[in-house]
Amino acid sequence: MRVCFRDLVGNFVAGFTQRQQATLSTVEGRAWALLQAMKEANIRDLDK
């Protein structure tokens, strides 16, 4: 999974990559990636 956070005008703010060993369906993988991105945004205080 690769995540890139951008501000309101599209400037790069932060990013990260993460590997998942489990076999997931496409829907499960997308849901997992979205959850991880939301958690990371919260940790980096980007959720405001």
N, CA, C and O atoms as CSV, one atom per row, in Angstrom:
chain,resi,resn,atom,element,x,y,z
A,1,MET,N,N,0.844,-1.153,0.000
A,1,MET,CA,C,0.000,0.000,0.000
A,1,MET,C,C,0.899,1.227,0.000
A,1,MET,O,O,1.905,1.276,0.707
A,2,ARG,N,N,0.528,2.203,-0.791
A,2,ARG,CA,C,1.235,3.485,-0.822
A,2,ARG,C,C,0.219,4.579,-0.554
A,2,ARG,O,O,-0.883,4.567,-1.103
A,3,VAL,N,N,0.599,5.524,0.294
A,3,VAL,CA,C,-0.296,6.628,0.638
A,3,VAL,C,C,0.443,7.939,0.460
A,3,VAL,O,O,1.610,8.063,0.830
A,4,CYS,N,N,-0.239,8.910,-0.105
A,4,CYS,CA,C,0.313,10.245,-0.296
A,4,CYS,C,C,-0.727,11.251,0.180
A,4,CYS,O,O,-1.843,11.287,-0.338
A,5,PHE,N,N,-0.367,12.057,1.151
A,5,PHE,CA,C,-1.263,13.100,1.651
A,5,PHE,C,C,-0.912,14.416,0.974
A,5,PHE,O,O,0.260,14.774,0.861
A,6,ARG,N,N,-1.924,15.123,0.530
A,6,ARG,CA,C,-1.735,16.426,-0.110
A,6,ARG,C,C,-2.638,17.455,0.567
A,6,ARG,O,O,-3.677,17.110,1.130
A,7,ASP,N,N,-2.226,18.729,0.503
A,7,ASP,CA,C,-3.047,19.790,1.083
A,7,ASP,C,C,-4.133,20.208,0.094
A,7,ASP,O,O,-4.304,19.581,-0.952
A,8,LEU,N,N,-4.861,21.263,0.427
A,8,LEU,CA,C,-6.003,21.693,-0.382
A,8,LEU,C,C,-5.639,22.121,-1.794
A,8,LEU,O,O,-6.477,22.052,-2.693
A,9,VAL,N,N,-4.402,22.564,-2.006
A,9,VAL,CA,C,-3.986,22.994,-3.346
A,9,VAL,C,C,-3.158,21.931,-4.071
A,9,VAL,O,O,-2.659,22.178,-5.169
A,10,GLY,N,N,-3.011,20.753,-3.465
A,10,GLY,CA,C,-2.319,19.653,-4.117
A,10,GLY,C,C,-0.854,19.495,-3.788
A,10,GLY,O,O,-0.183,18.648,-4.378
A,11,ASN,N,N,-0.333,20.288,-2.858
A,11,ASN,CA,C,1.069,20.157,-2.460
A,11,ASN,C,C,1.263,18.922,-1.587
A,11,ASN,O,O,0.428,18.615,-0.736
A,12,PHE,N,N,2.372,18.217,-1.804
A,12,PHE,CA,C,2.701,17.035,-1.013
A,12,PHE,C,C,2.887,17.414,0.450
A,12,PHE,O,O,3.590,18.376,0.760
A,13,VAL,N,N,2.257,16.660,1.351
A,13,VAL,CA,C,2.386,16.898,2.787
A,13,VAL,C,C,3.145,15.746,3.445
A,13,VAL,O,O,4.085,15.983,4.203
A,14,ALA,N,N,2.752,14.509,3.168
A,14,ALA,CA,C,3.384,13.339,3.773
A,14,ALA,C,C,3.038,12.105,2.953
A,14,ALA,O,O,2.113,12.118,2.142
A,15,GLY,N,N,3.793,11.047,3.179
A,15,GLY,CA,C,3.513,9.799,2.492
A,15,GLY,C,C,4.164,8.637,3.210
A,15,GLY,O,O,5.072,8.828,4.019
A,16,PHE,N,N,3.702,7.431,2.915
A,16,PHE,CA,C,4.312,6.238,3.479
A,16,PHE,C,C,3.913,5.017,2.662
A,16,PHE,O,O,2.966,5.060,1.876
A,17,THR,N,N,4.648,3.932,2.861
A,17,THR,CA,C,4.302,2.649,2.254
A,17,THR,C,C,4.193,1.622,3.363
A,17,THR,O,O,4.821,1.754,4.413
A,18,GLN,N,N,3.397,0.606,3.122
A,18,GLN,CA,C,3.213,-0.450,4.117
A,18,GLN,C,C,2.891,-1.747,3.387
A,18,GLN,O,O,2.155,-1.750,2.400
A,19,ARG,N,N,3.445,-2.840,3.877
A,19,ARG,CA,C,3.220,-4.143,3.249
A,19,ARG,C,C,2.270,-4.977,4.102
A,19,ARG,O,O,2.376,-4.991,5.329
A,20,GLN,N,N,1.348,-5.668,3.449
A,20,GLN,CA,C,0.388,-6.539,4.126
A,20,GLN,C,C,0.636,-7.966,3.643
A,20,GLN,O,O,0.590,-8.219,2.440
A,21,GLN,N,N,0.894,-8.891,4.545
A,21,GLN,CA,C,1.194,-10.276,4.179
A,21,GLN,C,C,-0.057,-11.106,3.885
A,21,GLN,O,O,0.023,-12.084,3.142
A,22,ALA,N,N,-1.184,-10.747,4.440
A,22,ALA,CA,C,-2.414,-11.528,4.266
A,22,ALA,C,C,-2.937,-11.407,2.835
A,22,ALA,O,O,-2.701,-10.406,2.159
A,23,THR,N,N,-3.641,-12.426,2.390
A,23,THR,CA,C,-4.287,-12.395,1.084
A,23,THR,C,C,-5.681,-11.810,1.254
A,23,THR,O,O,-6.511,-12.366,1.975
A,24,LEU,N,N,-5.936,-10.689,0.591
A,24,LEU,CA,C,-7.217,-9.998,0.710
A,24,LEU,C,C,-7.876,-9.895,-0.656
A,24,LEU,O,O,-7.202,-9.875,-1.686
A,25,SER,N,N,-9.197,-9.829,-0.651
A,25,SER,CA,C,-9.904,-9.545,-1.897
A,25,SER,C,C,-9.667,-8.078,-2.252
A,25,SER,O,O,-9.147,-7.315,-1.438
A,26,THR,N,N,-10.043,-7.694,-3.447
A,26,THR,CA,C,-9.871,-6.304,-3.870
A,26,THR,C,C,-10.613,-5.359,-2.942
A,26,THR,O,O,-10.063,-4.336,-2.532
A,27,VAL,N,N,-11.851,-5.686,-2.608
A,27,VAL,CA,C,-12.658,-4.830,-1.728
A,27,VAL,C,C,-12.041,-4.769,-0.337
A,27,VAL,O,O,-11.949,-3.692,0.252
A,28,GLU,N,N,-11.615,-5.916,0.196
A,28,GLU,CA,C,-10.983,-5.940,1.515
A,28,GLU,C,C,-9.682,-5.142,1.513
A,28,GLU,O,O,-9.402,-4.411,2.464
A,29,GLY,N,N,-8.898,-5.274,0.466
A,29,GLY,CA,C,-7.635,-4.542,0.372
A,29,GLY,C,C,-7.840,-3.044,0.328
A,29,GLY,O,O,-7.117,-2.291,0.980
A,30,ARG,N,N,-8.818,-2.613,-0.436
A,30,ARG,CA,C,-9.107,-1.173,-0.510
A,30,ARG,C,C,-9.617,-0.648,0.825
A,30,ARG,O,O,-9.238,0.443,1.250
A,31,ALA,N,N,-10.475,-1.418,1.488
A,31,ALA,CA,C,-10.989,-1.003,2.800
A,31,ALA,C,C,-9.859,-0.938,3.821
A,31,ALA,O,O,-9.789,0.001,4.614
A,32,TRP,N,N,-8.969,-1.941,3.802
A,32,TRP,CA,C,-7.833,-1.959,4.728
A,32,TRP,C,C,-6.925,-0.756,4.480
A,32,TRP,O,O,-6.485,-0.102,5.426
A,33,ALA,N,N,-6.644,-0.464,3.208
A,33,ALA,CA,C,-5.780,0.669,2.864
A,33,ALA,C,C,-6.398,1.988,3.310
A,33,ALA,O,O,-5.697,2.860,3.824
A,34,LEU,N,N,-7.700,2.137,3.118
A,34,LEU,CA,C,-8.382,3.359,3.545
A,34,LEU,C,C,-8.328,3.509,5.060
A,34,LEU,O,O,-8.081,4.603,5.567
A,35,LEU,N,N,-8.558,2.421,5.783
A,35,LEU,CA,C,-8.490,2.465,7.246
A,35,LEU,C,C,-7.090,2.854,7.714
A,35,LEU,O,O,-6.946,3.688,8.608
A,36,GLN,N,N,-6.053,2.256,7.117
A,36,GLN,CA,C,-4.682,2.585,7.503
A,36,GLN,C,C,-4.353,4.046,7.204
A,36,GLN,O,O,-3.679,4.706,7.995
A,37,ALA,N,N,-4.825,4.550,6.071
A,37,ALA,CA,C,-4.580,5.951,5.715
A,37,ALA,C,C,-5.271,6.892,6.695
A,37,ALA,O,O,-4.704,7.914,7.079
A,38,MET,N,N,-6.493,6.551,7.101
A,38,MET,CA,C,-7.206,7.397,8.071
A,38,MET,C,C,-6.506,7.380,9.422
A,38,MET,O,O,-6.410,8.416,10.079
A,39,LYS,N,N,-6.017,6.219,9.845
A,39,LYS,CA,C,-5.277,6.132,11.109
A,39,LYS,C,C,-4.000,6.970,11.043
A,39,LYS,O,O,-3.675,7.693,11.985
A,40,GLU,N,N,-3.285,6.871,9.931
A,40,GLU,CA,C,-2.037,7.631,9.765
A,40,GLU,C,C,-2.308,9.132,9.743
A,40,GLU,O,O,-1.548,9.905,10.326
A,41,ALA,N,N,-3.375,9.548,9.080
A,41,ALA,CA,C,-3.738,10.969,9.049
A,41,ALA,C,C,-4.027,11.466,10.457
A,41,ALA,O,O,-3.652,12.584,10.810
A,42,ASN,N,N,-4.684,10.656,11.253
A,42,ASN,CA,C,-4.990,11.024,12.634
A,42,ASN,C,C,-3.702,11.143,13.449
A,42,ASN,O,O,-3.533,12.102,14.202
A,43,ILE,N,N,-2.803,10.184,13.304
A,43,ILE,CA,C,-1.530,10.208,14.035
A,43,ILE,C,C,-0.711,11.441,13.662
A,43,ILE,O,O,-0.092,12.064,14.525
A,44,ARG,N,N,-0.709,11.789,12.380
A,44,ARG,CA,C,0.065,12.946,11.902
A,44,ARG,C,C,-0.684,14.257,12.075
A,44,ARG,O,O,-0.209,15.307,11.644
A,45,ASP,N,N,-1.847,14.202,12.702
A,45,ASP,CA,C,-2.679,15.383,12.961
A,45,ASP,C,C,-3.101,16.063,11.651
A,45,ASP,O,O,-3.167,17.290,11.576
A,46,LEU,N,N,-3.384,15.256,10.623
A,46,LEU,CA,C,-3.816,15.774,9.328
A,46,LEU,C,C,-5.327,15.662,9.157
A,46,LEU,O,O,-5.845,15.923,8.071
A,47,ASP,N,N,-6.027,15.285,10.198
A,47,ASP,CA,C,-7.464,15.027,10.103
A,47,ASP,C,C,-8.321,16.254,10.375
A,47,ASP,O,O,-9.517,16.123,10.637
A,48,LYS,N,N,-7.746,17.416,10.319
A,48,LYS,CA,C,-8.512,18.634,10.598
A,48,LYS,C,C,-8.870,19.342,9.326
A,48,LYS,O,O,-9.516,20.389,9.363
